[in-house]
Amino acid sequence: MPKDENINKVLIIGSGPIQIGQAAEFDYSGSQACKSLREENVETVLVNSNPATIQTDIESADKVYVEPLTADIVAK
């Protein structure tokens, strides 16, 4: 799929709280999305309520917010 040059910033919403044994798939897919987008020079903004994931590493996205995943917070 060709890159849409009109897209220069993407919001990635993390999976939030998870159950034991279910973290790896969600964390990995979000991390890979951030990595791929950054390689294409797309600014990434990540919001996740779970500080224990690798997604919330400050190097995984251009901006990382550890906040509750509510409509009000995500809209900001």
Summary of the structure (lengths in Angstrom):
residues: 76
radius of gyration: 12.5
end to end distance: 30.2
largest distance: 39.2
contacts: 186
relative contact order: 0.23
helix: 33%
strand: 20%
